[in-house]
Amino acid sequence: MFAKLVKHEFRATRRIIPFIYLATVSMILINLLVREIAADWLSGTLMVLLFVLGLTAVLMTYVIVFFRYYKNLYNSEGYLMNTLPVQPSRLLTSKILVSFVWLLLSYVLMACVVVTVALIVAGESQSNLSLLQIIDQIIAGSGLQRSSFFLAAGLLLGYLILATLYLLAQVFFAISLGNVSRFQSMGIGAPILFYLGIYMVCQLLGLALMLLVPVGLVVEQGVLRVVGESMLSTIQNPERPVIGLGILLLIVGATIGFFAGCVRLLKNHVSLK
């Protein structure tokens, strides 16, 4: 049944999202073609359009997966979905999996947009640098050793994955809580207000953990190191900034908690419109 849920979810979301991605890929190819024929008069305009289209693809993906969660579980399709012989946790997991895959694809597409823009800028500067040469320049400009740079890139990728799940958990929980019967009279305002409240509380807790939990990252002589210090050390020594890792405790714990809350609300407090 879970495989059928995932298959159905992909079918429902593929009606719009792939066309946005196709338009972005087409613009990438057009920009690369213009770069090859050295049409500088057209390159700047197309580059701006490409960047805007890349951002639009990411934002539209978020809008679609959030609206899909609301429509499928709490609106017109909810009468069917909530009567299926399947546990609420599986309904939620299918939503998380499909949403995450689409968002990951939108990030990859945005990365391709950034790389394309970098190649175009390098071509316009008449340096004619290859992609590897551009990466080498970025590494040199970062002040990190090569191994530390790729370690930082890997950590950043891992953080992006966690942050995406964290955001999905926050919004899904806000939508679920906002559709409890006692709040339905507020309409769409309830999920929005709940999300804003959740966001503000999480931001404050995240900042507190970054300042108080004695685990952080520092860069010393081009090497990225984990130290037993919090971001408070940065206040005492601004020339040696510490990136506090305490926020990871919140991201992991809150993500699990919000998703668990969604399951509980789906199981016991479903109120359909």
Secondary structure, 3 states (H helix, E strand, C coil): CHHHHHHHHHHHHCCCHHHHHHHHHHHHHHHHHHHHCCCHHHHHHHHHHHHHHHHHHHHHHHHHHHHHHHHHHHCCCHHHHCCCCCCHHHHHHHHHHHHHHHHHHHHHHHHHHHHHHHHHHHHHCCCCCCHHHHHHHHHHHHCCCHHHHHHHHHHHHHHHHHHHHHHHHHHHHHHHHHCCHHHHHHCCHHHHHHHHHHHHHHHHHHHHHHHHCCCEEEEECCEEEEECCCCHHHHHCCCCCCEECCHHHHHHHHHHHHHHHHHHHHHHCCCCC
